[in-house]
Amino acid sequence: MLDYNLELALRGLRRHPRTTVLIVLTMALGLASAMTTLTLLHMLSADPLPGISQHLYLGWVDSRQTPNVGESDHIGGTTVPHLMKLADALALVVAHRAHRQAMLTTFLQNVQTLDNKSQASQVGLAATSELFPMFGIPLRHGRYWTAQEDTAHTPVVVISAELSEKLFGADYGVGRSVRIGSKLFRIIGISARWAPQPHFYGLDMWSFGDNAESLFLPVTALLDAGLGPFTPGDCDRDANASFGKVDVQHCRWLSLWTQLDTPAQVTDYRQFLLDYARDQKAAGVFERVAAARLYGMPAWLASNYVVPDNVRLNVLLAGSFLLLCMVNVAGLLAARFLRRSPEIGVRRALGAPRRAIFAQCVWEAGFAGVLGGALALPLTLFGLWVVRQQKLGYTDLAHLDSVMFASMFVLALAVGLLVGLLPAWRACIVQPALQLKSA
């Protein structure tokens, strides 16, 4: 029966080739527009660290000075307060009230081997030792640095396998030394590729794309080497800081990430942050009313508008266009099926049940949907290429992955079946007697 319905569907599509081409092309255009926007939304709203993100929280205490008239009340490159001074971040890390925690910042520096072989500026992370297990950064060779090496300001570094191969011609550079800035660092580990999307820890730079982190070193070693963070962050009024030269004591340039595994831990740590802010306010260190925040990963991404409003709007517009295409295709299918009323009347008179007529028409519509999905694939790839040319940072994520590839054909089949339901029902209620009489 399946083969029979499929044969009738193919025969029906071949019977009116011009209308078939119009139906397939209309469905392909609607599907391509919807899949282009849905793919970008899917990539932007994806979990940066599956299985880990639900336990990660960004902590913050408000150490800002009261702004002068005309000053904007913000921190760093994002309107969401999240950066802290070195003294505050260090005090919270030393207190160690979370399961794991790490203070971190991004930096940009040249990397050079002892024989003066260098690479272009590399973006790296300076952090404390618990960053690696907390963020799930994979290790290929060697080891991570320890809390003792953090305290001792040991100049060690973990580099990516890709950078190791560029510098040394192999992915095993453990034990060798590299010059970062003007200081030598000993390589103690080689990390495997790690590129969460988006780079949730670096949203100040609106960091997206497929660039993997290539350098990891202790914050203390970064400061000893005279290397500053990537951006000055938010500084006190009397601080002397500029791009590339940061007053590390009077500017807020560190973020504090914690791993909290239970709701009770989240509640306790939020209270701990608030108590710390109140103590600093009482001591006269903080000027503002004591305030602290603890962002979960979803809240942090949402507050930074990782999924821009225009992306959601484009999805709605593309969905509306797909709906318009579906209405037009349903009209074309209805016209095709009604033109076969005499044939359907004969089949009904010979004993064919209505469900057989209905199934044949739905099969034909579904097959047209699959053909539309096949044609929509190159159109979607072209649409994603056009999106990537806009260079808005997040548009670099516009790539079709396996999930969206499969979703395209599922959507195409669903659309084909949906648009075929009403025309198929209209065709199967044809009165055989009237069709035989008119024949």
N, C-alpha and C positions, 0 to 999 in steps of 0.2 A: 504493500500500500504506500509505503514511504517513497519507493522508487517511482511509482505511478504518479504521485502528487508532484514529485520533483520534475518528472518528464513533462507533465502538463504545465508547470510553472515556466520551465524553459521555453516550451513551445509558445506560451502566451507572450513571453517577453520578445521572442523573435517575430511575432506576428505583426507588430507595429514598431519597427525599429526606431523611427524618429521620436515617437512618444517615449519609448524606453530610454533613449539617450537623454531626453529632456528630464525625465524622472530621476535618472541616476546622477546627472550633473547637478540638479537642484538639491538633491539630498547630500551630495558630496560637498557642495559649497556651505550648506548649513552645518554639516558635521565638522568640516575643517575649521570654521570660525569658532564653533563651540569648543573643539578640542584644543585649539591654540590657546585660548584664554584659560580653559580648565587646566591645561598642563602647567602654565605659569603659576596659577593659584595652587595647584598641587605641590609644586616644588617649593614655593614660598612658605606654605603652611606645614611642611613636613617636619617631623621631629628631628632636631639636630643630632641628638645622641639617643637612638632608640634603646629602651631598657635602662637608661641612666638618667635621662632628663627629668623624670618625675621625682627624683630625689635631690635635684640641684636647686639651690636658692642663692640669690644675690642679696647680701646684707649691706646696709648703709645706715650711718648715723649723720645727723645734720650738724656739721662743724662750720657751715658757711657764716660769713659775717653779714650783718644786716646791709642790704644793698643801698647804695646812695641813690638819690633821686635821678631817674633816667637810666639807671643800670637795669639790665635784664636779669631776672632771677633764674638763672639756669646754671648747669654744670656741663663743661666739656662740649662735645659736638652733638649732644642729644639734650632735649628739653627735660628728660627724666633724670632726677638726681640719683647718682650711683657711685661717684668717686669719693675717695677719702684721702686724708693726709697719711704720710708714712707712719707717724706716731700712733694714730688711731688704728690703722690697719694692723700694725705690729702688735699693739696691745691686745686686740681682739684675737689675733692668731695665737699669741702666747697663752691667752686664757684657755684656749682649746675647749670650748663648750659645745662644739659640734662633733659628729662622728669623724668627719674629715673637713678640712678647710684650707684655703690657700689664697694669699693675696697675689695679684698678678697685674701686669701691664704689658702693652705691646711696645716694640721698639723696631727701629729700622737701621741696620748697620751693614757695612761691607765685611765680607769674610775672606781671609787671605791665609794661604798655607805658608810654611816657613820658607819655601822656595819661590815665594812671591806669586804663586798662582792664585788668582782671586776670582770671585764671582760677583755679579752685580748685587746691589743692596738687597738684603734678605729681611723679610718681616719675621720677627720671632716673638716668643713669649718669655718674659722674665717672671718667675713665680717662686713660691716656696714648694717644698718637696712633695707635699701631698697632692699636688696638681695631677700627677700622672695616674694614680689609682682612682682619683675622684672623677676625672674626665675620661678615663678608659683609653688613654693614649697607648697604643701598642708598641712593644719593644722588640726589635729584631735581633740585636746583639748588645752585649754589655749590660749596663745597669742604669738605674736612675740615681740621682744624688740623694743624700740622706738629710735628716733634720740637723744632724751634727755638722754637716758641710754647709748648711744654711747659716748656722750660728758662727762657724769659723770663716765665713766669707770665702770659701774655697773656689778658685776660678775653674770651674768645670762646666761642661756643656754637653747637651745631647743634641745631635743633629739628625736630620732625616736621611734615609737611605739614598734618596735622589741627590741630595747635596753632597753626601759622601762620595758617590760615584763621580760626580762632576769634579770634585776636588782631588780625589786620590785615584780615580779610575776603577774603583771597586766599592761595594757597599759595606765594606768592613774597615772602618777607620778608627776603631777603638784603640786608645793609647797614644794616638797622634795628637799634635797640637795645632791649633789654628789661631790666627790673630783676628780678634774682633775689636774694631776701633784701634787702639794702640796697645792693647794688652793681650797676652797669650792665655788661651783657655785650653785645658786638656779634655779631649773627647772621652767620655766614659760610657756613652751609649749611642746606639743607632736606632732611631724610631722607624717603624713602618709608616706607611701613608696614613695621615690623619687629617681629614678636611671636612669637619662638620658644616652642614649647610642649613641656615646661614651661620656665619661666624659670630655666635651669640655673645661671645666675650669681647668682641671688637666692633660693636655697632656704632661707636663713635666715628669710625671710619666708613660706616655704611658698607661693611665688608661682606660681600657675597662671592659667588664664583667658585671655581673648582681649585683654587690655589691652596695647596697643603702647607701647613706650618713646617718650617725647616730648621728652626733654632729654638732651643729651650735652655735657659740658664737661670741660676739663682738671682733673685732681686738684689741681694747683698753684693754679689759679685758684679752685677751690672753697675751698681753705684760706685764700688771701688774702682772700676775701670773708667769712671768718668763718663759713662754712657747714660744718656737720659731716656725717658720714655718718648713715644712717638709724638705725643701732643702735650702741651703744658697743662691741660685740664683747666680747672677753675682755681684761681689764686686769691689770696688775701689782698687787700688794697695796697699794703706796703710791700708786697712781694715783687721781686725783680725777675721776671720770666718772659721768655719769648719762644717762638717755635725753634726747637732744637736745643734750647737752653732752659732748663726747668729748675726752679727753686724747689728742691725736693722736700724741704721742711715746711714751706708755707703755701704749697700748691696741693690740690687734690688730684691725684693721678693714678691711684691704685683702686682696683675693685676687689671685693672680698666675696669669694664663692665658697659655699658650704654644702656639705652633703648631710641631709637630714632624712632619716629613713622612716620615721613614724610621725603621725600628727602631733603626738605629745612632744616630740623633739622640736617640731616646728614652733609650737606654742612657747616652749621653754626658751628657745633661742630668740624668738621675737621679743620676749620679755627681757632677756639678757641684754639685747641691744638697746632697748629703751632705758633700762637701769643704768647702763654705761653712759648714755647721753645725759641722763639726769645728774649723774655724779659729775660729769664734766661741766655741766651747766652750773651746778652748785659750787664748783671749784673756780668758776669764772673763766674757764677755758672756752666754752661755747657761748656765743652771744645770743643766739636765738632760743626760743622756747624749745625744750628738749623734744626731739623727734627722731624716730628711727623707722626704717622700712625693711621688709623682707619680701623679695619678689620670688615667686616660683617661676619656673621656666616659661610656662604659657603666659603668665601675667607680664613677664619681662618682655617677651616678644610682642605681645599685643600692645603694651604701652609705648613701644618704639615703632609701632605701625610697620612691622616687618612685612605685613601684607597691606600695601597701600590701598586707599579707598578707590583709586582709579582702576586697580586690578579687579576689585569686586564689581565695580560698575561695568567694566568691559565684559565680565562673565555674564552679567544680566543682559547686556545689549546683545551679546552673541547668542544667548539662550533665546531671546526674543526673535532674533533673526532665524534661528533653527526652527522655532515654532511656526514662523511665517512660511518657511520652506515646507514644513510638514503639511500645513493647510493646503498649499498649492499642489503638493504631491497627492494628497488625498483627493483633491478635485480631479486631477489627471487620471488617477486610478479609477475613480467612480465613472468617469466618461468611458474609459477602456472597458470596464466590466459591463456597463449598460449596453455598449455596442454589441456585446455578445448575448444579449437577451434571447434572440431566437435559438442560438445554440444551447443556452442554459435551459430554455423551455423544452427543447427536444430531450435533453438529458433527464430533466425532471419527469417528463412524460414516460420515458423508458424505465423509470424506477430509481433514478439517482436520488439519494436523500439530500436534504438541505445541508447537512453537515459536510457532505462531500464537496458540494459547491463552495461552501464557506471555506473549507480547508484548502481547496485549490487556489482560491483568490488570496487567502492569507499567505500561502506559500509563495505565490508570485510576488507579493509585496515584500515579504521577508527577503527573498533572493535579490530583489532590486535594492533593498537596504544594504545587503552585504556588498553588492557591486559598488554602491555609493560609498561604503566604508573603504573599499580598496582604492577608489579614486581619491578619497579624502586624505589618505596617507601622504602622498607626495604634496598635496596642497597644504596639509598641516605642517609638514617639515619646512616648506617654503615660508609659511606664516611665522613659525618659530624663528627662522633665520631673519626675517624682517624685524621681529621683536628684538633680537640680539643686537641689531644694528643701531638701536636707539641709545645704547650706552648709558643706561640709568642706574648702573650698579647691579640691581637685582635682576635685570634682564639677561644677565649672563647665565642665569639658571634655566633659561628657556630651552630645555632639551627634552626630547621624548624618551622616557624610560620604559622599562618592560611593563610596568603596571598600567601606564597610560596607553601603551600600544595595545594591550589586551582590552582595555576599557573602550578603545575606539571601536573595535569590532563588536563588542557586546552592545554598545550604544547604537551602532549602525543596525544591528539585527533588531534591537528593541524598537528603534524608530520605524524601521520597515514594517514590523508587525503592527505597531500602533496605528500608523497611517492607513494600513490595510483593513483594519477592523470594520470601520463604518462602510466603506465601499463594498467589502465582502458581504456584510449583512444586507446591504441594499440589493446586491446581486442575487443572494440566495432566496429572497422573498418574491422573486419574479413569478407571476402566475403562468403556469404552463399553457393553460387553455387559451389565454389571450395571445400568447406568442405563436402558438400553432395556428390560430385563426388568422393572425396578421400575415403569417408566412404563406 
